């Protein structure tokens, strides 16, 4: 029987690329998509998949969608749909870092509903949950999967911590995949491209910022993340129940990143990193707005934590090696302007 993956989050960043990478390997997948009916769900799914450079028309026979909702019991799916999958992955989440975005209750309800699905899986089926490596950002340095939750906690990160705790409390086996920062390389969607990157031109425009030039930031492109996910989902046996999917110790410092970006983003020369304890005093209203918008992200950006991917290497070898930022970061930053970045910083 052909393998099939059932997943939530396919119209977002990672899930859509994962479906295409699975299709490239001849693996069928079904997405849970919020829509009034199956036809609407498939239309939304195809709209997202066709934005990717990975899309090929022949993949259409290997991707499908079911109308559902992660906030509904059992994601609104029939038992027949759940039983049809060899692997069930919960990737969907509300990801805003901004306060009062309603992130926490959405993600906890979804986790509770996924717990119900896990309890209904047969022994031959396997469950995966997509968390975030940022559930632990202290102490500074290299973070491993067995460290307790600690460090920065906005509503999104709290929801991921509590979701993992809730799911583990069921006693049902599943595997957590924890990506670091994920960048949308290869997806023709300006909003996705500047979802995290908007902070770079904004900080350059501010000039002096509370960053440590020697601190490291762990990020990787979505095609790498999704490829690692595909490898893990298709393996028959895994040694652990939690994995960082990250760049790990190979992550670059802020100063090294700035040096790499000078050729493609000359404005980065204005960026002066004064250390994490520096408190800027913006002189103009525009600068005050920019700094205020950065506030929810700064504890995350200044954590100086990288997420060990030794476990991932143990499972998939050199396919756990993330590409060098110089190979894609400048090109991605070139897809939007400072005004685009400012627009994004006001987006919920």
VEXPA-999665 format. One record per residue (C-alpha): residue in one letter; x, y, z. Coordinates in steps of 0.5 Angstrom, whole numbers, plus 2048, in hexadecimal, padded with zeros to 3 digits. Layout:
<rs>
AXYZ;...
</rs>
This chain:
<rs>
X800800800;X8028077FE;X80580B804;X800811806;X80281780B;X7FC81B80E;X7FE822810;X7FB829813;X7FF82F811;X80082E809;X7FD835807;X80383880C;X80A83880B;X80D83180D;X80782C80B;X80682E804;X80E82D802;X80D827806;X808824801;X80C8267FB;X8128227FE;X80E81C7FF;X80B81C7F9;X81181D7F5;X8138167F9;X80C8137F7;X8098147FD;X8028167FE;X7FF81B803;X7F981E805;X7F8825808;X7F382780D;X7F182E80B;X7EC83380D;X7E6833808;X7DF832807;X7E082C803;X7E5827800;X7E582B7FA;X7E78327FD;X7EC82E801;X7EF82B7FB;X7EF8327F8;X7F28367FE;X7F88307FE;X7F98317F7;X7FA8387F7;X7FF8387FC;X8038327F9;X8038357F2;X80783B7F6;X80D8377F7;X8138357F2;X81282E7F4;X80B82E7F1;X80A8297EB;X8048287E7;X8058207E8;X8058217F0;X7FD8227EF;X7FB81B7F0;X7FF81A7F6;X7FD8207FA;X7F68217FD;X7F2825802;X7EC823807;X7E882980A;X7E9829811;X7EB82E817;X7F182D81C;X7EC830821;X7E782B820;X7E7824824;X7EB81F81F;X7EC82581B;X7E5824818;X7E881E814;X7E4817814;X7E8811817;X7E880E810;X7ED81480E;X7F1813814;X7F180C813;X7F480D80C;X7FA81080E;X80180C810;X803813813;X800818816;X80381F817;X80082581B;X80482B818;X7FF831818;X7FF83681D;X7FE83E81E;X80584081E;X805848820;X80A84A825;X805851826;X80285182C;X7FA85182C;X7FA84D826;X7F6847829;X7FC842827;X7FC83E82E;X7F483C82E;X7F483A827;X7FB836827;X7F983282E;X7F283082B;X7F582D825;X7FA829829;X7F482782D;X7F1825827;X7F7821824;X7F881E82B;X7F181B82A;X7F3818823;X7FA815826;X7F581182A;X7F180E824;X7F780C820;X7F980581F;X800802821;X80280281A;X80180A819;X80580F81C;X80481681E;X80981C81E;X808823821;X80C82981E;X80E82D824;X813833824;X81B832827;X81983982A;X816835830;X81D835833;X82183C832;X82583B839;X82B83B83B;X82E83E835;X83283A830;X83083382D;X82A83082F;X82882982F;X82182682F;X822823836;X822829839;X81C82C83D;X81883283A;X81B83883C;X81C83F839;X818844835;X810843835;X80B847831;X805844830;X80784082A;X80D83C82D;X80983B834;X80383882F;X80983382C;X80B831833;X805830836;X80282C830;X808827831;X807827838;X7FF825837;X801820831;X80681C835;X80181C83B;X7FD817837;X802812837;X801811830;X80881082C;X809816827;X80F819824;X810821825;X81482581F;X81782B822;X81983081C;X81D83681D;X81B83D819;X81983B813;X81A83F80C;X81583E806;X81B83D801;X81783B7FA;X81083D7FC;X80D8437F7;X80A8477FD;X80D84D7FF;X80984D806;X80C846808;X813849805;X81384F80A;X81084B810;X81684B814;X81B84F80F;X817855810;X81B857816;X822857813;X82085D80E;X81C860814;X82285F819;X827862814;X823868813;X82386981B;X82A86981B;X82C867822;X829861824;X82985C82B;X82D857827;X833853829;X837853823;X83A84C825;X834849827;X831843822;X82A84381F;X82883C81D;X82483C816;X823838810;X81F83880A;X818835809;X81A830804;X82082D808;X81B82D80E;X81682980A;X81B824807;X81D82280E;X816821810;X81481D80A;X81B81980C;X818818813;X811816811;X81381180D;X81880D811;X815807814;X81880881B;X81B80E81F;X82080E825;X81D814828;X816817829;X81881E828;X81D821823;X820828822;X81F82A81A;X82482F81A;X82B832818;X82E83181E;X835832820;X836834819;X83283B81A;X835841818;X83684781D;X83384E81C;X83985181A;X83B84C815;X83484C812;X834854811;X83B85380E;X83884E809;X832853807;X836859806;X8378577FE;X82F8567FD;X82C85B802;X831861803;X82C864808;X82F85F80D;X83586380E;X831868812;X82F862817;X83386381E;X83385D823;X83386082A;X83285A82E;X82C857831;X82B85B837;X82B862833;X825866833;X82486A82D;X82187182D;X81E872827;X81D87A825;X81887A820;X810877820;X81287281A;X81886F81E;X81486E824;X80F86A820;X81486681D;X817865824;X811863827;X80F85E822;X81685B823;X81585A82A;X81185382A;X817850826;X81D853829;X81D84E82F;X81D84882A;X82284C826;X82784D82B;X82684682F;X82D84482C;X82A83D82B;X82B838826;X828831826;X82C82B825;X82A82681F;X82F821822;X82881C822;X82681E81B;X82D81C818;X82D81681C;X826814818;X828817811;X82F819811;X83181E80C;X82A82080A;X82A823811;X82F82880E;X82B82F80D;X82E833807;X832839808;X82E840809;X833843804;X82F83F7FF;X828842800;X828847805;X82A84D801;X82584B7FB;X81F84A800;X820851803;X8208547FC;X8198527FB;X8168577FF;X81885F801;X818862807;X811865806;X80F85E805;X81385C80C;X80F862810;X80985F80D;X80A85880F;X80C85B816;X80585D817;X802857815;X7FF85381B;
</rs>
